[in-house]
Amino acid sequence: MIFLNDNVLIKEPLKHDHIKNRLLGHWGTCPGLTMVYAHLNRLIRKTGLDALYVVGPGHGAPAILSCLWLEDSLGAFLPEYPRDYDGLKRLITTFSVPGGFPRFVCTLSHPKTI
């Protein structure tokens, strides 16, 4: 989805115009990072473990950003990306484009821990 300009829910057959001109990210990186995030999240919730998940800059950002958006953590810091269709479309279509959402993830803390 990070490669799309439009049709983010694939409601119609994909067209060349739906795809961004400049493609960033690695298809192989995101699934693994998302899997680790999901399992760590489950472990943390189940056991109360204090943990820090460190992901390198660049190509791993789509995986972490998608997790943060899905669990609605991203909205606490960036309310312009709500967990609805408009927020999803904005996240996908502005990801890693000039003036859009950055492809690097910095440390984020839940507002209650600041």
VMD Tcl script that builds the backbone (N, CA, C; Angstrom):
set m [mol new atoms 342]
animate dup $m
set s [atomselect $m all]
$s set {name element resname resid chain x y z} {
  {N N MET 1 A 0.806 -1.204 0.000}
  {CA C MET 1 A 0.000 0.000 0.000}
  {C C MET 1 A 0.850 1.270 0.000}
  {N N ILE 2 A 2.090 1.188 0.481}
  {CA C ILE 2 A 2.921 2.392 0.541}
  {C C ILE 2 A 3.257 2.933 -0.834}
  {N N PHE 3 A 2.975 2.159 -1.869}
  {CA C PHE 3 A 3.306 2.574 -3.220}
  {C C PHE 3 A 2.137 3.235 -3.945}
  {N N LEU 4 A 0.994 3.398 -3.256}
  {CA C LEU 4 A -0.209 3.886 -3.926}
  {C C LEU 4 A -0.442 5.379 -3.738}
  {N N ASN 5 A -0.927 6.013 -4.786}
  {CA C ASN 5 A -1.384 7.403 -4.748}
  {C C ASN 5 A -2.884 7.480 -4.552}
  {N N ASP 6 A -3.584 6.437 -4.943}
  {CA C ASP 6 A -5.039 6.431 -4.898}
  {C C ASP 6 A -5.508 4.981 -4.859}
  {N N ASN 7 A -6.805 4.789 -4.650}
  {CA C ASN 7 A -7.400 3.457 -4.614}
  {C C ASN 7 A -6.778 2.622 -3.489}
  {N N VAL 8 A -6.633 3.217 -2.310}
  {CA C VAL 8 A -5.891 2.582 -1.215}
  {C C VAL 8 A -6.563 1.340 -0.645}
  {N N LEU 9 A -7.853 1.187 -0.836}
  {CA C LEU 9 A -8.535 -0.030 -0.386}
  {C C LEU 9 A -8.762 -1.009 -1.533}
  {N N ILE 10 A -8.148 -0.741 -2.663}
  {CA C ILE 10 A -8.240 -1.586 -3.859}
  {C C ILE 10 A -9.701 -1.914 -4.173}
  {N N LYS 11 A -10.522 -0.897 -4.234}
  {CA C LYS 11 A -11.940 -1.082 -4.546}
  {C C LYS 11 A -12.187 -1.232 -6.041}
  {N N GLU 12 A -11.187 -0.926 -6.835}
  {CA C GLU 12 A -11.278 -1.098 -8.280}
  {C C GLU 12 A -9.961 -1.685 -8.758}
  {N N PRO 13 A -9.922 -2.260 -9.946}
  {CA C PRO 13 A -8.655 -2.813 -10.446}
  {C C PRO 13 A -7.557 -1.741 -10.457}
  {N N LEU 14 A -6.362 -2.144 -10.071}
  {CA C LEU 14 A -5.244 -1.196 -10.043}
  {C C LEU 14 A -4.910 -0.694 -11.437}
  {N N LYS 15 A -4.593 0.575 -11.495}
  {CA C LYS 15 A -4.176 1.220 -12.736}
  {C C LYS 15 A -2.812 1.847 -12.504}
  {N N HIS 16 A -2.115 2.102 -13.583}
  {CA C HIS 16 A -0.800 2.731 -13.484}
  {C C HIS 16 A -0.880 4.063 -12.738}
  {N N ASP 17 A -1.951 4.813 -12.923}
  {CA C ASP 17 A -2.116 6.114 -12.267}
  {C C ASP 17 A -2.250 6.009 -10.753}
  {N N HIS 18 A -2.592 4.842 -10.237}
  {CA C HIS 18 A -2.731 4.651 -8.791}
  {C C HIS 18 A -1.376 4.530 -8.096}
  {N N ILE 19 A -0.324 4.269 -8.832}
  {CA C ILE 19 A 0.993 3.983 -8.257}
  {C C ILE 19 A 1.867 5.232 -8.288}
  {N N LYS 20 A 2.582 5.477 -7.184}
  {CA C LYS 20 A 3.478 6.629 -7.093}
  {C C LYS 20 A 4.592 6.520 -8.131}
  {N N ASN 21 A 5.102 7.659 -8.526}
  {CA C ASN 21 A 6.208 7.683 -9.495}
  {C C ASN 21 A 7.503 7.156 -8.899}
  {N N ARG 22 A 7.696 7.382 -7.610}
  {CA C ARG 22 A 8.942 7.001 -6.932}
  {C C ARG 22 A 8.598 5.987 -5.844}
  {N N LEU 23 A 9.060 4.770 -5.994}
  {CA C LEU 23 A 8.740 3.710 -5.049}
  {C C LEU 23 A 9.858 3.553 -4.028}
  {N N LEU 24 A 9.492 3.575 -2.749}
  {CA C LEU 24 A 10.468 3.421 -1.671}
  {C C LEU 24 A 10.051 2.275 -0.758}
  {N N GLY 25 A 11.009 1.677 -0.115}
  {CA C GLY 25 A 10.727 0.608 0.831}
  {C C GLY 25 A 11.070 -0.753 0.255}
  {N N HIS 26 A 11.173 -1.736 1.123}
  {CA C HIS 26 A 11.477 -3.101 0.717}
  {C C HIS 26 A 10.324 -3.996 1.088}
  {N N TRP 27 A 9.817 -4.730 0.120}
  {CA C TRP 27 A 8.721 -5.656 0.395}
  {C C TRP 27 A 9.151 -6.702 1.421}
  {N N GLY 28 A 10.409 -7.104 1.407}
  {CA C GLY 28 A 10.873 -8.155 2.309}
  {C C GLY 28 A 11.059 -7.715 3.746}
  {N N THR 29 A 11.275 -6.439 3.988}
  {CA C THR 29 A 11.520 -5.939 5.336}
  {C C THR 29 A 10.242 -5.807 6.144}
  {N N CYS 30 A 9.228 -5.248 5.549}
  {CA C CYS 30 A 8.003 -4.910 6.280}
  {C C CYS 30 A 7.287 -6.099 6.908}
  {N N PRO 31 A 7.085 -7.214 6.210}
  {CA C PRO 31 A 6.361 -8.330 6.844}
  {C C PRO 31 A 7.052 -8.859 8.102}
  {N N GLY 32 A 8.363 -8.974 8.072}
  {CA C GLY 32 A 9.095 -9.478 9.239}
  {C C GLY 32 A 9.022 -8.528 10.422}
  {N N LEU 33 A 9.183 -7.241 10.166}
  {CA C LEU 33 A 9.108 -6.249 11.240}
  {C C LEU 33 A 7.713 -6.194 11.841}
  {N N THR 34 A 6.693 -6.306 10.994}
  {CA C THR 34 A 5.317 -6.303 11.477}
  {C C THR 34 A 5.045 -7.532 12.333}
  {N N MET 35 A 5.564 -8.681 11.914}
  {CA C MET 35 A 5.379 -9.913 12.687}
  {C C MET 35 A 6.048 -9.787 14.065}
  {N N VAL 36 A 7.266 -9.286 14.102}
  {CA C VAL 36 A 7.965 -9.117 15.382}
  {C C VAL 36 A 7.205 -8.127 16.264}
  {N N TYR 37 A 6.743 -7.023 15.692}
  {CA C TYR 37 A 5.990 -6.022 16.456}
  {C C TYR 37 A 4.744 -6.652 17.080}
  {N N ALA 38 A 4.005 -7.417 16.284}
  {CA C ALA 38 A 2.770 -8.038 16.781}
  {C C ALA 38 A 3.064 -9.018 17.922}
  {N N HIS 39 A 4.084 -9.839 17.761}
  {CA C HIS 39 A 4.405 -10.816 18.808}
  {C C HIS 39 A 4.948 -10.151 20.067}
  {N N LEU 40 A 5.783 -9.125 19.900}
  {CA C LEU 40 A 6.269 -8.393 21.071}
  {C C LEU 40 A 5.121 -7.685 21.792}
  {N N ASN 41 A 4.212 -7.109 21.023}
  {CA C ASN 41 A 3.075 -6.429 21.611}
  {C C ASN 41 A 2.242 -7.409 22.449}
  {N N ARG 42 A 2.019 -8.594 21.909}
  {CA C ARG 42 A 1.268 -9.621 22.642}
  {C C ARG 42 A 1.997 -10.022 23.926}
  {N N LEU 43 A 3.308 -10.224 23.820}
  {CA C LEU 43 A 4.115 -10.604 24.984}
  {C C LEU 43 A 4.094 -9.514 26.054}
  {N N ILE 44 A 4.219 -8.266 25.635}
  {CA C ILE 44 A 4.207 -7.140 26.569}
  {C C ILE 44 A 2.863 -7.054 27.277}
  {N N ARG 45 A 1.773 -7.188 26.526}
  {CA C ARG 45 A 0.441 -7.114 27.134}
  {C C ARG 45 A 0.170 -8.299 28.058}
  {N N LYS 46 A 0.661 -9.459 27.687}
  {CA C LYS 46 A 0.395 -10.669 28.469}
  {C C LYS 46 A 1.218 -10.722 29.756}
  {N N THR 47 A 2.468 -10.264 29.689}
  {CA C THR 47 A 3.370 -10.427 30.835}
  {C C THR 47 A 3.733 -9.122 31.539}
  {N N GLY 48 A 3.421 -7.970 30.924}
  {CA C GLY 48 A 3.817 -6.698 31.508}
  {C C GLY 48 A 5.292 -6.387 31.296}
  {N N LEU 49 A 5.923 -7.093 30.384}
  {CA C LEU 49 A 7.340 -6.917 30.089}
  {C C LEU 49 A 7.642 -5.478 29.671}
  {N N ASP 50 A 8.720 -4.894 30.205}
  {CA C ASP 50 A 9.220 -3.605 29.727}
  {C C ASP 50 A 10.166 -3.920 28.572}
  {N N ALA 51 A 9.873 -3.385 27.412}
  {CA C ALA 51 A 10.673 -3.710 26.232}
  {C C ALA 51 A 10.789 -2.494 25.332}
  {N N LEU 52 A 11.816 -2.499 24.528}
  {CA C LEU 52 A 12.049 -1.452 23.546}
  {C C LEU 52 A 12.346 -2.140 22.226}
  {N N TYR 53 A 11.582 -1.833 21.203}
  {CA C TYR 53 A 11.756 -2.413 19.873}
  {C C TYR 53 A 12.481 -1.378 19.025}
  {N N VAL 54 A 13.701 -1.668 18.638}
  {CA C VAL 54 A 14.515 -0.735 17.874}
  {C C VAL 54 A 14.544 -1.194 16.420}
  {N N VAL 55 A 14.132 -0.306 15.538}
  {CA C VAL 55 A 14.110 -0.596 14.107}
  {C C VAL 55 A 14.973 0.441 13.418}
  {N N GLY 56 A 15.817 -0.017 12.529}
  {CA C GLY 56 A 16.698 0.897 11.814}
  {C C GLY 56 A 15.931 1.874 10.943}
  {N N PRO 57 A 16.588 2.955 10.529}
  {CA C PRO 57 A 15.919 3.977 9.726}
  {C C PRO 57 A 15.669 3.505 8.295}
  {N N GLY 58 A 14.752 4.170 7.670}
  {CA C GLY 58 A 14.534 3.946 6.246}
  {C C GLY 58 A 13.447 2.957 5.938}
  {N N HIS 59 A 13.811 1.834 5.394}
  {CA C HIS 59 A 12.851 0.908 4.809}
  {C C HIS 59 A 11.943 0.220 5.817}
  {N N GLY 60 A 12.286 0.211 7.083}
  {CA C GLY 60 A 11.427 -0.413 8.089}
  {C C GLY 60 A 10.289 0.479 8.552}
  {N N ALA 61 A 10.347 1.739 8.223}
  {CA C ALA 61 A 9.330 2.683 8.695}
  {C C ALA 61 A 7.908 2.303 8.296}
  {N N PRO 62 A 7.649 1.860 7.067}
  {CA C PRO 62 A 6.268 1.513 6.724}
  {C C PRO 62 A 5.677 0.455 7.649}
  {N N ALA 63 A 6.484 -0.499 8.058}
  {CA C ALA 63 A 5.993 -1.550 8.946}
  {C C ALA 63 A 5.586 -0.972 10.294}
  {N N ILE 64 A 6.420 -0.156 10.874}
  {CA C ILE 64 A 6.133 0.398 12.197}
  {C C ILE 64 A 5.003 1.418 12.118}
  {N N LEU 65 A 5.006 2.250 11.100}
  {CA C LEU 65 A 3.938 3.235 10.940}
  {C C LEU 65 A 2.583 2.551 10.769}
  {N N SER 66 A 2.560 1.457 10.022}
  {CA C SER 66 A 1.290 0.745 9.840}
  {C C SER 66 A 0.811 0.151 11.155}
  {N N CYS 67 A 1.717 -0.372 11.965}
  {CA C CYS 67 A 1.344 -0.907 13.283}
  {C C CYS 67 A 0.811 0.199 14.186}
  {N N LEU 68 A 1.496 1.318 14.211}
  {CA C LEU 68 A 1.061 2.440 15.043}
  {C C LEU 68 A -0.297 2.964 14.600}
  {N N TRP 69 A -0.517 3.009 13.278}
  {CA C TRP 69 A -1.811 3.476 12.782}
  {C C TRP 69 A -2.907 2.471 13.137}
  {N N LEU 70 A -2.632 1.168 12.940}
  {CA C LEU 70 A -3.642 0.142 13.216}
  {C C LEU 70 A -4.058 0.105 14.681}
  {N N GLU 71 A -3.108 0.298 15.585}
  {CA C GLU 71 A -3.448 0.256 17.018}
  {C C GLU 71 A -3.890 1.620 17.537}
  {N N ASP 72 A -3.939 2.596 16.680}
  {CA C ASP 72 A -4.391 3.960 16.982}
  {C C ASP 72 A -3.450 4.703 17.930}
  {N N SER 73 A -2.182 4.341 17.922}
  {CA C SER 73 A -1.178 5.073 18.696}
  {C C SER 73 A -0.682 6.298 17.942}
  {N N LEU 74 A -0.686 6.238 16.634}
  {CA C LEU 74 A -0.167 7.325 15.815}
  {C C LEU 74 A -0.984 8.596 16.002}
  {N N GLY 75 A -2.295 8.449 16.179}
  {CA C GLY 75 A -3.181 9.595 16.321}
  {C C GLY 75 A -2.882 10.470 17.530}
  {N N ALA 76 A -2.269 9.908 18.568}
  {CA C ALA 76 A -1.920 10.696 19.751}
  {C C ALA 76 A -0.866 11.751 19.424}
  {N N PHE 77 A -0.045 11.479 18.429}
  {CA C PHE 77 A 1.033 12.392 18.052}
  {C C PHE 77 A 0.736 13.138 16.759}
  {N N LEU 78 A 0.017 12.473 15.881}
  {CA C LEU 78 A -0.293 13.060 14.580}
  {C C LEU 78 A -1.786 12.894 14.313}
  {N N PRO 79 A -2.609 13.781 14.870}
  {CA C PRO 79 A -4.054 13.646 14.729}
  {C C PRO 79 A -4.547 13.766 13.285}
  {N N GLU 80 A -3.699 14.235 12.393}
  {CA C GLU 80 A -4.099 14.328 10.989}
  {C C GLU 80 A -4.143 12.964 10.298}
  {N N TYR 81 A -3.769 11.897 11.037}
  {CA C TYR 81 A -3.836 10.531 10.523}
  {C C TYR 81 A -4.777 9.701 11.395}
  {N N PRO 82 A -6.082 10.038 11.414}
  {CA C PRO 82 A -7.014 9.283 12.258}
  {C C PRO 82 A -7.207 7.859 11.729}
  {N N ARG 83 A -7.730 6.999 12.572}
  {CA C ARG 83 A -7.927 5.600 12.183}
  {C C ARG 83 A -9.284 5.438 11.495}
  {N N ASP 84 A -9.356 6.009 10.300}
  {CA C ASP 84 A -10.522 5.879 9.442}
  {C C ASP 84 A -10.025 5.899 7.998}
  {N N TYR 85 A -10.956 5.848 7.058}
  {CA C TYR 85 A -10.551 5.802 5.654}
  {C C TYR 85 A -9.702 7.017 5.266}
  {N N ASP 86 A -10.125 8.213 5.685}
  {CA C ASP 86 A -9.373 9.417 5.338}
  {C C ASP 86 A -7.960 9.392 5.914}
  {N N GLY 87 A -7.830 8.908 7.156}
  {CA C GLY 87 A -6.508 8.805 7.767}
  {C C GLY 87 A -5.633 7.787 7.055}
  {N N LEU 88 A -6.221 6.661 6.675}
  {CA C LEU 88 A -5.475 5.639 5.941}
  {C C LEU 88 A -5.024 6.174 4.592}
  {N N LYS 89 A -5.946 6.817 3.885}
  {CA C LYS 89 A -5.590 7.358 2.570}
  {C C LYS 89 A -4.488 8.404 2.698}
  {N N ARG 90 A -4.591 9.273 3.707}
  {CA C ARG 90 A -3.572 10.302 3.897}
  {C C ARG 90 A -2.218 9.672 4.249}
  {N N LEU 91 A -2.226 8.652 5.122}
  {CA C LEU 91 A -0.982 7.977 5.506}
  {C C LEU 91 A -0.313 7.347 4.289}
  {N N ILE 92 A -1.087 6.651 3.484}
  {CA C ILE 92 A -0.527 5.946 2.331}
  {C C ILE 92 A -0.093 6.916 1.237}
  {N N THR 93 A -0.953 7.856 0.902}
  {CA C THR 93 A -0.645 8.723 -0.241}
  {C C THR 93 A 0.409 9.779 0.069}
  {N N THR 94 A 0.606 10.112 1.336}
  {CA C THR 94 A 1.634 11.106 1.666}
  {C C THR 94 A 2.921 10.476 2.166}
  {N N PHE 95 A 2.962 9.145 2.234}
  {CA C PHE 95 A 4.167 8.481 2.728}
  {C C PHE 95 A 5.320 8.692 1.767}
  {N N SER 96 A 6.393 9.249 2.284}
  {CA C SER 96 A 7.652 9.408 1.584}
  {C C SER 96 A 7.529 10.143 0.246}
  {N N VAL 97 A 6.724 11.185 0.244}
  {CA C VAL 97 A 6.665 12.080 -0.915}
  {C C VAL 97 A 7.104 13.455 -0.427}
  {N N PRO 98 A 7.607 14.301 -1.301}
  {CA C PRO 98 A 8.051 15.628 -0.857}
  {C C PRO 98 A 6.955 16.354 -0.067}
  {N N GLY 99 A 7.284 16.756 1.139}
  {CA C GLY 99 A 6.339 17.448 2.001}
  {C C GLY 99 A 5.351 16.530 2.691}
  {N N GLY 100 A 5.473 15.230 2.474}
  {CA C GLY 100 A 4.539 14.266 3.056}
  {C C GLY 100 A 5.091 13.599 4.296}
  {N N PHE 101 A 4.534 12.452 4.626}
  {CA C PHE 101 A 4.939 11.711 5.817}
  {C C PHE 101 A 6.348 11.159 5.616}
  {N N PRO 102 A 7.236 11.332 6.591}
  {CA C PRO 102 A 8.621 10.885 6.419}
  {C C PRO 102 A 8.751 9.368 6.404}
  {N N ARG 103 A 9.823 8.879 5.803}
  {CA C ARG 103 A 10.043 7.441 5.777}
  {C C ARG 103 A 10.945 6.978 6.917}
  {N N PHE 104 A 11.277 7.868 7.823}
  {CA C PHE 104 A 12.073 7.508 8.981}
  {C C PHE 104 A 11.216 7.633 10.231}
  {N N VAL 105 A 11.411 6.746 11.164}
  {CA C VAL 105 A 10.637 6.749 12.403}
  {C C VAL 105 A 11.562 7.143 13.539}
  {N N CYS 106 A 11.144 8.122 14.309}
  {CA C CYS 106 A 11.884 8.539 15.495}
  {C C CYS 106 A 11.210 7.938 16.713}
  {N N THR 107 A 11.846 8.050 17.861}
  {CA C THR 107 A 11.293 7.507 19.087}
  {C C THR 107 A 9.991 8.209 19.436}
  {N N LEU 108 A 8.964 7.423 19.722}
  {CA C LEU 108 A 7.676 7.939 20.140}
  {C C LEU 108 A 7.342 7.331 21.493}
  {N N SER 109 A 6.773 8.110 22.383}
  {CA C SER 109 A 6.318 7.620 23.668}
  {C C SER 109 A 4.845 7.915 23.791}
  {N N HIS 110 A 4.146 7.078 24.501}
  {CA C HIS 110 A 2.727 7.323 24.751}
  {C C HIS 110 A 2.605 8.584 25.591}
  {N N PRO 111 A 1.603 9.444 25.330}
  {CA C PRO 111 A 1.496 10.716 26.054}
  {C C PRO 111 A 1.460 10.548 27.582}
  {N N LYS 112 A 0.956 9.430 28.074}
  {CA C LYS 112 A 0.876 9.227 29.521}
  {C C LYS 112 A 2.255 9.003 30.128}
  {N N THR 113 A 3.265 8.660 29.309}
  {CA C THR 113 A 4.593 8.398 29.853}
  {C C THR 113 A 5.512 9.603 29.757}
  {N N ILE 114 A 5.054 10.670 29.142}
  {CA C ILE 114 A 5.903 11.865 28.986}
  {C C ILE 114 A 5.867 12.694 30.261}
}
mol reanalyze $m
mol bondsrecalc $m
mol representation Tube
mol addrep $m
